[in-house]
Amino acid sequence: MQGMSLPVEICSWLVTPHHFKCGFLYSVSQFILRKYTSLIFTGKKMAYQKVNADQRAPGHSQYLDNDDLQATALDLEWDMEKELEEPGFDQFQLDSAENQSMENPETADLNLDSIQPATSPKGRFQRLQEESDYVTRYTRSAPKSNPCNFCRLLKILCTAIILFILGILIGYYTHKNCPSNATSSGTLDLQFYQEILKTIQAEDIKKSFRNLVQLYKSEDDTEISKKIKTHWTSLGLEDIQFVNYSVLLNLPGPSASSVTLSSSGQCFHPNGQPCSEEARKHSNQDLLYSYAAYSAKGTLEAEVIDVSYGKADDLKRIQKMKNTTNQIALLKLGKLPLLYKLSLLEKAGFGGVLLYIDPCDLPKTADLNYDTFMVSLNPGGDPSTPGYPSVDGSFRQNRPNLTTLLVQPISASLVAKLISSPNSRTKNGICSPLELPNNDERIVSIQIQTVTKFKTVTNVVGYLKGLISPDRYIVVGSHHHTAYSYYGQEWASSTAIITAFIRALMLRVKRGWRPDRTIVFCSWGGTAFGNIGSYEWGEEFKKVLQRNVVAYVSLHSPIRGNSSLYSVVSPSLQQLVGEKHYFNCSRRAKCRETNVSSVQIQGDADYFINHLGVPTVQFAYEDITALQGPSFLSEALFLKRATKIEEMDPFFHLHETITKLSGEVILQIANEPVLPFNALDIALEVQNSLKGDQPNTHQLLALASRLRESTELFQSDEMRPANDPKERIPIRVRMLNDILQDMEKSFLVKQVPPGFYRNILYHLDEKTSQFSILLAAWEHCKSLASNETIQEALSEVLNSINSAQVYFKAGLDVFESGVVGKN
């Protein structure tokens, strides 16, 4: 009978809760297992009785044997009904235990051990299997002459075999028909993510891109938004909403702006073409949209003064040489935020600005000498409702312009004409920057015509609700074309990528899977005018977002070149993104140096970084030469036609790579039980930002060292156990995640120079590692005798580091206090 242990093990495997838990069928299978075990026990007992029959006394009674068989045979159906009605089977006892009689003198010498409920955590059945002598202790004798014993044994075996086969059938069909377990996806691994993402194909993204480009001709903003919503709905996304805001937009006037040389009377359009009646009649969108949104409008005639990049040193030098009051500055874009440089020019007394990009700052392959561009002077949101949402009933401020300066973007070819310089500035492979000779005087007249109107900006917002933590959001943001904006067709890449990821995700959702946390898909409107759609949505739902948003994944401008994968990411996510870079280049068999940094970027991530302190990630392809040039050139919005984008990525493989990398990060943040954020990396970033020859930072360094100690303890004592499924306690994991998602909020400062990030964990560019507000303060001190500004900046940084250190220490204290309770 030992051979029967194998079927027992198989049957046990078939009916384990791990394989299926389907209510009634599961209960039936559990009953079959137990009854089958009972039958096997009875069979073994009879075998032992037959072997020991010769040892029994002649007058030994048969009632024990008869009772056992009757209990097994007669009560089988009644037991099934009874046990299926019960919520559990904990009271199950072997039938043979019920019929023992310790009062019978004839059996007193058998020294029988009574069968007790198993106290082992392994359970009764496993105990029965493991203790080989457990049943053999019962060595009661059976009568030698009992012709029915063999028949009874045969019936029992047949019944056991039938029940065994029935258990197999129930187990098979239950396992096959039960829906897949959709209650938790926290243990999903990278292989599962790849399974979801493998359905993303470059050809599908290309088709989507071309379909979106056709909508570019639409003059109605809501038309594009409706198409996006319809497409997302057809893919299966459930809850999709339009969120509309009436906002103040600064639009081009009826005719293009102009620049006139007073000495010769020559008039030029911003692209360098001469003004003419015919050009004004047929002025295309490129000319109309070469303007600075929210600039002052009017006419100004004054001397042009070359201020180079407009840094404090440049202005200090120029003011010693010339009177700058109400003059026109010739300003290069780049190296510092435009809004910061314009604020310095305003303080210096300038009245106008001619803004351009020096060809020497661009990649050699980029021929933009005659191209015009647009910039926005809006720091973010609706200018008529600064700091609060543009909902019905909100007070509207009259702010037709956000600066006193008349700002006009012009092409490099027009600058060359103004300074009487040849268009070609390259000699022997060396590019000579454009600059106006110090002794030359140029008087020009600039005329700027813009119109300010209230228009509707639409956001499309869709939700994929999470199963375990539906109140925790991963926000994924792209942007769409606003009919009144200039932003070319670059938005089509952004929208095609987010749509491709939604398609892949919903294919898996239709099969019963869901993420643990909620994923929110957003297509923002009004991005070109200062991220208006995202700012207004953020301001309206600020309280909810502050509490619930875990991370923001930006898909803004994903294809800016084709030579290098470039990622901008919060310090807490740098380790995760670095791993994605490594796996991506491994798959492609060519690994370049990992380019991951925390720097200021353009786009709708702005509000989430600077007002919510949310960890953020953005993947994009760039030209290597562009990365080596000055920063902040991306503030200029050039017209990128569909043909240009397809030239950079003809087969849309780069689009596919961005979609899969972003998707893998989204899935990992949405599904990992413990958020994949690294607290220690924040402390290391703070220490690195204080390195170098920086005055008055000794106290900051000491505080940063304490912050590192706290994060190291937090990482080892709390995050390590939580990442081990054997040590994981759900309530502690939830509290741990709450701490992780709010780490960066401590580094939001109140006051920063215009154009600088409030989140001081982000640097100005890849070339600087110091805190940006300290750099601005030191530069400001160079032009002023007072060091009050630097003291204020140092105080802001000190308070941020101290707040973070207290935050982590308080988190450790909560866990150590035992309030959450360790097992």
C-alpha positions in Angstrom: 0.0 0.0 0.0 2.9 2.4 0.1 2.6 2.9 -3.6 -0.6 4.8 -3.0 1.3 7.8 -1.5 2.0 9.0 -5.0 -1.6 9.5 -6.0 -2.2 11.2 -2.7 0.6 13.7 -3.5 -0.8 14.3 -7.0 -4.3 14.8 -5.7 -3.0 17.2 -3.0 -1.2 19.2 -5.7 -4.4 19.4 -7.8 -6.5 20.9 -5.1 -4.1 23.3 -3.5 -5.4 26.9 -3.3 -2.4 28.1 -5.3 -3.8 26.5 -8.4 -7.4 27.5 -8.2 -9.8 29.0 -5.7 -13.2 28.8 -7.4 -15.8 28.5 -4.6 -17.8 25.4 -4.9 -15.4 23.4 -7.0 -12.6 24.1 -4.6 -14.7 22.8 -1.7 -15.6 19.7 -3.6 -12.0 18.9 -4.4 -11.0 19.5 -0.8 -13.6 17.0 0.3 -12.5 14.4 -2.2 -8.9 14.7 -1.0 -9.9 14.1 2.6 -12.3 11.3 1.9 -9.7 9.7 -0.4 -7.2 9.9 2.5 -9.7 8.3 4.8 -10.3 5.5 2.4 -6.6 4.8 2.0 -6.2 4.8 5.8 -9.0 2.3 6.2 -7.4 0.1 3.5 -4.1 0.1 5.3 -5.8 -0.7 8.6 -7.5 -3.7 7.1 -4.2 -4.9 5.7 -2.7 -4.7 9.1 -5.7 -6.6 10.5 -5.2 -9.4 8.1 -1.5 -9.8 8.8 -2.0 -9.9 12.6 -5.1 -12.1 12.5 -3.3 -15.1 13.9 -2.3 -13.1 17.0 -5.8 -12.3 18.1 -7.6 -14.0 20.9 -10.4 -16.5 19.8 -13.1 -14.4 21.4 -12.1 -11.1 19.9 -14.9 -9.0 18.8 -15.3 -7.7 15.2 -17.3 -4.6 16.0 -14.4 -2.2 15.4 -13.8 -3.4 11.9 -17.5 -3.5 11.1 -18.1 0.0 12.5 -15.2 1.4 10.5 -16.5 0.0 7.2 -20.0 1.1 7.9 -18.9 4.7 8.8 -17.0 4.8 5.5 -19.6 3.2 3.3 -22.9 4.5 4.8 -22.0 8.1 5.6 -20.1 9.0 2.4 -22.9 11.1 0.8 -24.0 12.6 4.1 -20.4 13.7 4.8 -20.1 15.4 1.4 -23.3 17.5 2.0 -22.3 18.4 5.5 -18.7 19.4 4.7 -19.7 21.5 1.6 -22.1 23.5 3.8 -19.4 24.2 6.4 -17.2 27.3 5.9 -14.1 25.2 6.6 -12.9 21.7 7.2 -11.0 22.2 10.4 -13.1 19.7 12.3 -12.3 16.8 10.0 -11.2 13.7 11.8 -10.3 10.3 10.5 -13.2 7.8 10.7 -11.1 5.2 12.4 -10.6 7.4 15.5 -14.4 7.6 16.2 -14.8 3.9 16.9 -12.1 3.3 19.5 -13.3 2.0 22.9 -10.8 2.2 25.6 -13.2 0.4 28.0 -13.1 -2.9 26.2 -10.9 -5.2 28.3 -10.1 -7.4 25.3 -8.3 -4.5 23.7 -6.6 -3.1 26.7 -3.4 -4.8 26.0 -3.1 -3.3 22.5 -1.8 0.0 24.0 -3.6 2.1 21.3 -2.8 5.8 21.0 -5.8 8.0 20.4 -5.7 10.1 17.2 -5.6 13.8 18.1 -5.9 16.8 15.8 -2.6 17.7 14.3 -0.8 20.5 16.1 1.9 20.7 13.5 1.7 23.8 11.2 2.1 21.4 8.3 -1.5 20.2 8.8 -3.1 16.8 9.4 -2.7 15.3 5.9 1.0 16.1 5.6 1.6 14.8 9.1 -0.1 11.6 8.1 2.2 11.2 5.1 5.4 12.0 6.9 4.9 9.7 10.0 5.1 6.2 8.4 4.4 4.5 11.7 1.4 6.8 12.5 -1.1 4.3 11.1 0.8 1.1 11.9 0.4 1.7 15.6 -3.1 0.3 15.2 -2.3 -3.5 15.2 -5.7 -4.7 16.0 -6.5 -8.3 14.8 -9.1 -9.3 12.2 -10.9 -12.6 12.2 -9.2 -15.2 10.1 -12.4 -16.4 8.5 -14.1 -13.4 7.0 -14.9 -14.0 3.3 -16.2 -10.4 2.8 -12.9 -8.7 3.8 -11.5 -9.0 0.3 -14.7 -7.7 -1.3 -14.8 -4.8 1.1 -11.2 -3.9 0.4 -11.9 -4.1 -3.3 -14.9 -1.8 -3.0 -12.8 0.7 -1.0 -10.1 0.7 -3.6 -12.5 1.2 -6.5 -14.2 4.0 -4.6 -10.8 5.7 -4.0 -9.8 5.4 -7.7 -13.1 6.9 -8.8 -12.7 9.8 -6.4 -9.1 10.2 -7.5 -10.1 10.5 -11.2 -13.0 12.8 -10.3 -10.6 15.0 -8.4 -8.3 15.2 -11.4 -11.1 16.2 -13.7 -12.4 18.9 -11.3 -8.9 20.2 -10.8 -8.2 20.3 -14.5 -11.4 22.1 -15.5 -11.3 24.5 -12.6 -7.7 25.5 -13.3 -8.6 26.0 -17.0 -11.8 28.0 -16.5 -11.1 30.1 -13.5 -10.1 33.7 -14.4 -6.5 34.6 -14.0 -5.6 36.1 -10.6 -6.1 39.9 -11.0 -5.9 40.8 -7.4 -2.2 41.6 -7.3 0.5 42.3 -9.9 3.1 43.4 -7.4 5.4 40.4 -8.0 5.4 40.8 -11.8 8.9 40.8 -13.2 10.6 42.4 -16.1 9.8 39.5 -18.3 6.1 40.2 -17.9 6.6 43.9 -18.7 8.4 42.8 -21.9 5.4 40.6 -22.7 3.2 43.7 -22.6 5.5 45.9 -24.5 6.4 43.5 -27.3 3.1 44.4 -29.0 4.4 48.0 -29.6 5.5 48.2 -33.2 7.3 51.0 -35.1 4.9 50.6 -38.0 1.9 51.2 -35.8 3.4 54.4 -34.4 4.2 55.6 -37.9 0.6 55.2 -39.0 -0.7 56.9 -35.9 1.8 59.8 -36.4 0.7 60.3 -40.0 -3.0 60.3 -39.1 -2.4 62.9 -36.4 -0.5 65.1 -38.8 -3.6 65.3 -41.0 -5.4 67.0 -38.1 -2.8 69.8 -38.1 -4.9 71.6 -40.7 -7.8 71.9 -38.3 -8.4 75.4 -37.0 -10.5 74.1 -34.1 -8.6 73.1 -30.9 -11.4 70.8 -29.8 -11.4 68.8 -33.0 -7.9 67.4 -32.3 -8.9 66.7 -28.6 -12.1 64.8 -29.8 -10.0 62.7 -32.2 -7.6 61.8 -29.4 -10.4 60.9 -27.0 -12.2 58.8 -29.6 -9.0 56.9 -30.4 -8.2 56.2 -26.7 -11.8 55.0 -26.2 -11.6 52.6 -29.1 -8.5 51.1 -27.5 -10.5 50.3 -24.3 -9.4 53.1 -21.9 -12.5 53.5 -19.7 -12.7 56.8 -18.0 -11.7 59.7 -20.4 -12.6 63.3 -19.7 -12.3 66.7 -21.4 -11.0 69.4 -19.0 -11.5 72.8 -20.5 -10.1 76.2 -19.4 -10.7 79.7 -20.7 -7.3 81.3 -20.7 -5.6 84.4 -21.9 -3.5 83.8 -25.0 -1.1 86.2 -26.8 -1.5 85.6 -30.5 0.2 87.0 -33.6 -1.2 90.1 -35.1 -2.7 90.5 -38.6 0.8 91.1 -40.1 4.4 90.0 -39.3 6.6 92.1 -37.1 9.4 94.1 -38.8 12.9 95.5 -38.1 14.0 98.6 -40.0 17.5 100.0 -40.4 17.3 103.8 -39.7 20.4 104.6 -41.7 19.3 103.1 -44.9 15.5 102.7 -44.4 15.7 99.0 -45.3 12.9 97.0 -43.7 13.2 93.3 -42.9 10.9 90.5 -41.7 12.2 88.4 -38.8 13.6 85.8 -41.2 15.8 88.4 -43.0 13.6 88.8 -46.1 13.0 92.3 -47.2 9.6 93.8 -46.4 7.2 94.3 -49.4 3.6 94.6 -50.1 3.6 91.2 -51.7 5.3 89.6 -48.8 2.8 91.1 -46.4 -0.1 89.9 -48.5 1.2 86.3 -48.7 2.9 86.2 -45.3 2.9 82.6 -44.3 2.5 81.1 -40.8 6.3 81.0 -40.4 6.5 84.8 -40.4 3.4 85.4 -38.3 4.6 83.0 -35.6 8.0 84.5 -35.3 7.2 86.3 -32.1 7.6 86.3 -28.3 4.3 85.5 -26.7 3.3 88.0 -23.9 5.9 90.5 -25.0 5.1 94.2 -24.8 3.8 95.5 -28.2 4.4 98.7 -30.1 7.2 100.5 -31.8 10.7 101.4 -30.5 13.6 103.2 -32.3 16.9 103.0 -30.5 20.5 102.0 -30.7 21.3 98.3 -30.8 23.8 97.2 -28.1 25.3 93.7 -28.3 25.0 92.1 -24.8 26.1 88.6 -26.0 24.4 86.0 -23.7 23.1 88.7 -21.3 24.9 87.4 -18.2 25.5 89.7 -15.2 29.2 90.1 -16.1 28.3 91.1 -19.7 25.8 93.7 -18.5 28.2 95.1 -15.8 30.9 95.6 -18.5 28.5 97.2 -21.0 27.0 99.6 -18.4 30.4 101.0 -17.7 30.8 101.8 -21.4 27.3 102.9 -22.6 24.0 104.3 -21.4 21.6 101.3 -21.7 18.4 103.2 -20.8 15.6 102.5 -23.4 18.1 100.9 -25.8 17.7 97.7 -27.8 19.7 94.7 -26.7 21.0 92.2 -29.2 20.8 89.0 -27.1 21.9 85.4 -27.8 19.6 82.6 -26.6 21.2 80.0 -24.4 23.4 79.3 -21.3 20.9 80.8 -18.9 17.0 80.8 -18.7 15.6 83.5 -21.0 13.3 84.9 -18.3 16.2 85.4 -16.0 18.2 87.3 -18.7 15.2 89.4 -19.6 14.8 90.4 -15.9 18.4 91.5 -15.8 17.9 93.6 -19.0 14.8 95.2 -17.5 16.8 96.2 -14.4 19.5 97.6 -16.6 16.9 99.9 -18.3 16.7 98.4 -21.8 13.5 99.0 -23.7 13.7 96.2 -26.4 15.4 93.0 -27.3 16.3 91.3 -30.6 16.7 87.6 -29.7 18.6 85.1 -31.9 20.5 81.9 -31.9 24.2 82.0 -32.9 24.9 79.4 -35.6 28.1 78.4 -33.8 25.9 77.1 -30.9 24.0 74.7 -33.2 25.1 71.3 -34.6 27.0 71.7 -37.9 24.2 69.7 -39.6 21.5 72.2 -38.5 21.1 74.9 -41.1 18.8 77.4 -39.3 20.2 80.7 -40.6 16.9 81.7 -42.2 14.6 79.9 -39.8 12.4 81.9 -37.5 11.2 80.7 -34.1 8.8 81.5 -31.3 9.4 81.9 -27.6 7.0 82.2 -24.7 7.6 84.7 -21.8 5.0 83.0 -19.7 6.5 81.2 -16.6 3.5 78.9 -16.5 -0.3 78.8 -16.5 -2.9 81.3 -17.4 -1.4 84.8 -17.0 -4.9 86.2 -16.0 -5.1 83.8 -13.0 -1.6 83.5 -11.6 -1.4 80.8 -8.9 -5.0 79.7 -9.1 -7.1 77.8 -11.7 -9.0 79.4 -14.5 -12.4 78.0 -13.6 -15.7 79.8 -13.9 -16.0 82.7 -11.5 -12.3 83.2 -11.0 -11.0 86.8 -10.8 -9.2 87.7 -14.0 -6.2 90.1 -13.9 -5.5 92.4 -16.8 -2.1 91.2 -17.9 -1.8 91.6 -21.7 2.0 91.4 -21.4 4.4 89.9 -18.9 7.3 92.2 -19.5 7.9 95.9 -20.3 10.4 94.9 -23.0 9.6 94.7 -26.7 11.0 91.2 -27.5 11.4 90.1 -31.1 13.0 86.8 -32.2 15.0 87.1 -35.4 17.0 84.7 -37.6 20.8 84.6 -37.7 20.7 85.9 -41.3 19.0 89.1 -40.2 21.6 89.6 -37.5 24.3 89.3 -40.1 22.7 92.0 -42.1 22.4 94.3 -39.1 26.0 94.0 -38.2 27.2 94.0 -41.9 28.7 90.6 -41.6 28.9 87.8 -44.2 26.5 84.9 -43.7 29.2 82.3 -43.7 31.2 82.5 -40.4 33.1 79.3 -40.7 36.8 79.4 -41.7 39.1 76.4 -41.6 36.5 74.4 -39.7 36.3 77.0 -37.0 33.0 79.0 -36.5 33.3 82.7 -35.6 30.4 83.9 -33.3 28.2 86.7 -34.4 29.0 90.0 -32.6 28.6 93.7 -33.2 31.8 95.7 -33.1 32.1 97.9 -30.0 32.7 101.1 -32.0 29.9 100.6 -34.5 26.5 102.2 -33.9 23.3 100.8 -35.3 20.0 102.5 -35.0 17.0 100.3 -35.7 13.3 100.5 -35.4 11.3 97.4 -34.3 7.5 97.1 -34.6 5.7 94.3 -32.8 2.0 93.5 -33.4 0.3 90.9 -31.2 -3.3 90.3 -30.1 -4.5 89.2 -26.7 -7.6 87.0 -26.5 -9.4 84.6 -24.2 -9.5 81.2 -25.8 -10.4 77.6 -24.7 -7.6 75.2 -24.0 -8.5 71.5 -23.7 -6.8 68.7 -21.8 -7.7 65.1 -22.5 -7.3 63.0 -19.3 -7.9 59.2 -19.2 -7.7 56.9 -16.2 -6.7 53.2 -15.8 -7.7 52.4 -12.2 -5.3 50.4 -10.1 -6.4 47.3 -8.1 -4.4 47.5 -4.9 -3.7 51.3 -4.5 -6.1 53.1 -6.8 -5.5 56.3 -4.9 -1.9 56.5 -6.0 -1.3 57.9 -9.5 1.5 57.6 -12.1 0.8 60.6 -14.5 1.9 60.1 -18.1 1.9 63.4 -20.1 2.1 64.2 -23.8 0.8 67.3 -25.6 -1.3 68.0 -28.6 -1.5 70.8 -31.1 -3.4 73.9 -30.1 -5.0 75.5 -33.1 -3.7 79.0 -32.2 -0.1 77.9 -31.6 2.9 77.6 -33.7 4.4 74.4 -32.3 4.7 72.7 -35.7 4.0 69.0 -35.9 6.4 67.8 -33.1 3.3 67.2 -31.0 2.3 64.3 -33.3 5.4 62.3 -32.1 4.4 62.8 -28.5 0.8 61.8 -29.0 1.6 58.8 -31.2 3.9 57.4 -28.5 1.4 57.7 -25.6 -1.3 56.2 -27.9 1.0 53.2 -28.7 1.6 52.5 -25.0 -2.1 52.7 -24.2 -2.8 50.2 -27.0 -0.3 47.7 -25.6 -1.5 48.2 -22.1 -5.2 47.7 -22.8 -4.5 44.5 -24.7 -3.3 43.0 -21.4 -6.1 44.7 -19.4 -8.7 42.9 -21.6 -7.2 39.6 -20.5 -7.9 40.3 -16.8 -4.7 42.1 -15.7 -4.6 45.5 -14.0 -1.8 47.6 -12.5 -1.5 47.9 -8.8 -1.6 51.8 -8.9 -3.7 54.0 -11.1 -2.1 55.3 -14.4 -3.4 58.7 -15.6 -2.9 59.5 -19.3 -2.9 63.2 -20.1 -2.7 65.0 -23.5 -2.1 68.7 -22.6 -3.2 71.7 -24.5 -1.6 75.2 -24.6 1.9 73.9 -24.1 3.6 76.4 -26.5 2.2 79.3 -24.5 3.7 78.3 -21.2 2.4 74.8 -20.3 -1.0 76.4 -19.7 -3.1 73.2 -19.8 -0.9 71.2 -17.3 -0.6 74.2 -15.0 -4.3 74.9 -14.8 -5.1 71.2 -14.3 -2.5 71.0 -11.6 -3.8 74.2 -9.8 -7.4 72.9 -9.9 -6.6 69.5 -8.4 -3.5 70.5 -6.4 -4.7 69.1 -3.1 -5.5 65.7 -4.6 -2.3 65.6 -6.6 0.0 66.6 -3.7 -1.3 63.6 -1.8 -1.7 61.0 -4.5 0.8 61.5 -7.4 3.7 59.1 -7.2 5.6 60.0 -10.4 5.3 61.9 -13.6 6.6 60.4 -16.9 7.0 63.1 -19.6 6.8 62.4 -23.4 7.4 65.9 -24.4 9.5 66.3 -27.6 10.8 62.8 -27.7 12.7 63.0 -31.1 15.0 66.0 -31.2 17.8 64.2 -32.9 18.9 60.6 -33.7 22.4 60.0 -32.3 22.1 59.8 -28.6 19.5 58.6 -26.0 19.3 61.3 -23.4 17.3 61.1 -20.1 16.4 63.7 -17.6 15.3 62.2 -14.3 14.9 63.0 -10.7 17.8 61.9 -8.4 15.6 59.3 -6.7 14.9 57.6 -10.1 18.4 57.8 -11.6 19.3 54.2 -10.6 16.2 52.8 -12.3 16.6 54.8 -15.5 20.3 53.9 -15.6 19.3 50.2 -15.6 16.9 50.8 -18.5 19.7 52.5 -20.5 21.9 49.5 -19.9 19.3 46.9 -20.9 18.4 48.9 -24.0 21.9 49.2 -25.3 22.5 45.6 -24.5 19.6 44.5 -26.7 20.9 46.8 -29.5 24.5 45.5 -29.1 26.0 49.0 -29.0 26.4 50.8 -25.7 27.3 54.4 -25.5 28.0 56.3 -22.3 24.9 56.5 -20.2 23.5 60.0 -20.4 21.3 60.5 -17.4 21.1 63.7 -15.5 18.8 66.0 -13.4 18.6 69.3 -15.2 16.0 71.8 -16.1 13.8 70.8 -19.1 11.1 72.3 -21.2 7.5 71.0 -21.2 4.6 70.1 -19.0 6.7 68.3 -16.4 7.4 71.8 -15.0 4.4 72.0 -12.7 4.9 68.5 -11.3 8.6 69.2 -10.6 8.4 72.7 -9.2 5.0 72.8 -7.4 4.3 69.2 -6.4 7.8 67.9 -5.9 7.0 64.7 -7.9 9.8 62.4 -9.1 9.9 62.8 -12.9 11.5 61.0 -15.9 11.8 61.9 -19.6 13.5 59.9 -22.4 14.4 61.6 -25.6 16.8 61.3 -28.6 19.2 64.2 -29.1 22.1 65.0 -31.4 25.4 64.6 -29.5 26.7 68.0 -30.8 23.5 69.7 -29.5 24.2 68.3 -26.0 27.7 69.7 -26.1 26.5 73.2 -26.9 24.9 75.8 -24.7 21.9 74.9 -22.7 18.4 76.4 -22.9 18.4 76.5 -26.7 15.3 74.4 -26.6 13.4 77.4 -25.4 13.1 78.3 -29.0 10.2 76.6 -30.8 11.2 76.0 -34.4 8.7 74.7 -36.9 9.4 71.0 -37.3 7.5 69.6 -40.3 6.5 66.0 -40.5 9.1 65.4 -43.2 11.9 66.6 -40.9 10.8 64.2 -38.2 10.7 61.3 -40.6 14.1 62.2 -41.9 15.5 61.9 -38.3 13.6 58.6 -37.7 12.5 57.2 -41.1 11.5 53.7 -39.8 10.2 55.0 -36.4 12.5 52.7 -34.5 13.5 55.6 -32.2 9.9 56.2 -31.5 9.4 52.6 -30.6 12.5 52.6 -28.3 11.2 55.7 -26.4 7.7 54.1 -26.1 9.1 50.9 -24.7 11.6 52.5 -22.3 9.0 54.9 -20.9 6.5 52.1 -20.7 8.8 49.8 -18.8 9.4 52.6 -16.2 5.7 53.3 -16.0 4.9 49.6 -15.4 7.6 49.2 -12.8 6.5 52.2 -10.8 2.9 51.2 -11.1 3.4 47.6 -10.0 6.3 47.2 -7.7 5.1 46.7 -4.1 7.9 49.1 -2.9 8.3 52.1 -5.1 11.6 51.9 -7.0 12.9 55.1 -5.6 16.4 55.5 -4.1 16.6 57.8 -1.0 20.4 57.5 -0.7 20.8 58.9 -4.3 19.1 62.2 -3.2 21.6 62.6 -0.3 24.5 61.9 -2.6 23.2 64.5 -5.1 23.0 67.0 -2.4 26.6 66.4 -1.3 27.8 66.6 -5.0 26.0 69.9 -5.4 28.1 71.4 -2.5 31.5 70.2 -3.8 34.0 72.5 -5.3 35.2 76.0 -4.4 32.0 77.4 -3.0 32.2 79.9 -0.1 30.2 79.7 3.1 29.1 76.0 2.6 30.8 74.4 5.7 27.5 74.3 7.6 25.7 73.0 4.6 28.2 70.1 4.1 27.8 69.1 7.8 24.1 69.0 7.4 24.3 67.1 4.1 26.5 64.5 5.9 23.8 63.9 8.5 21.2 63.6 5.7 23.3 60.9 4.1 23.5 59.0 7.4 19.7 59.1 7.8 19.1 57.9 4.3 21.6 55.1 4.6 19.8 53.9 7.7 16.4 54.3 6.0 17.7 52.3 3.0 19.1 49.4 5.0 16.7 49.2 7.9 13.4 49.8 6.1 13.7 49.5 2.3 15.8 46.3 2.3 13.3 44.2 4.4 10.4 45.6 2.5 11.9 44.5 -0.8 12.1 40.9 0.5 8.7 39.2 0.1 9.4 37.0 3.2 9.8 40.0 5.5 7.3 42.3 3.8 4.4 43.6 6.0 1.7 45.4 4.0 1.0 48.3 6.4 4.7 49.0 6.7 5.1 48.9 2.9 2.3 51.5 2.5 3.9 53.8 5.1 7.3 53.3 3.4 5.9 54.2 0.0 4.3 57.4 1.5 7.7 58.5 2.7 9.4 57.7 -0.7 6.9 59.5 -2.8 7.2 62.7 -0.8 11.0 62.8 -0.5 11.6 65.6 -3.1 9.0 68.0 -1.6 11.6 69.1 1.0 13.7 70.6 -1.8 11.0 73.1 -3.1 12.1 76.6 -2.2 9.8 79.6 -2.2 11.8 82.3 -4.0 14.0 81.7 -7.1 15.1 84.0 -9.9 12.8 84.1 -12.9 13.2 81.0 -15.1 15.0 78.9 -12.4 13.5 75.7 -10.9 12.0 75.9 -7.5 13.1 72.2 -7.0 16.8 72.7 -6.3 17.7 69.1 -7.0 17.7 70.0 -10.7 20.7 71.8 -12.1 20.8 74.4 -14.7 22.6 72.1 -17.2 24.9 69.1 -17.5 28.0 71.3 -17.1 27.1 72.7 -13.7 26.7 70.6 -10.6 26.1 73.4 -8.0 22.7 74.4 -6.7 21.2 76.7 -9.3 20.0 79.3 -6.9 23.5 79.6 -5.4 25.0 80.1 -8.8 22.5 82.9 -9.5 23.2 84.5 -6.1 26.9 84.5 -6.6 26.5 86.0 -10.1 24.2 88.6 -8.7 26.8 89.5 -6.0 29.4 90.2 -8.7 27.3 93.1 -10.0 26.3 94.4 -6.5 28.4 95.3 -3.5 25.9 93.6 -1.1 26.0 89.9 -0.3 22.4 89.9 1.0 21.3 87.8 -1.9 23.8 85.0 -1.3 22.9 84.8 2.3 19.2 84.4 1.4 20.1 81.7 -1.1 22.3 79.8 1.5 19.4 80.0 4.0 17.0 78.5 1.4 19.4 75.6 0.7 20.1 75.0 4.4 16.4 74.9 5.3 15.8 72.4 2.5 18.5 70.0 3.5 17.5 70.3 7.2 13.8 69.6 6.3 14.8 66.5 4.4 17.0 65.2 7.2 14.2 65.7 9.7 11.8 64.0 7.3 13.8 60.8 7.0 14.6 60.8 10.7 10.9 61.1 11.6 10.2 58.2 9.3 12.8 56.0 11.0 11.4 57.0 14.4 7.9 55.9 13.4 9.1 52.5 12.2 11.3 51.9 15.2 8.6 52.9 17.7 6.7 49.8 16.9 3.5 51.6 16.0 3.4 49.8 12.7 4.5 46.6 14.4 7.1 44.1 13.2 6.3 40.4 13.2 
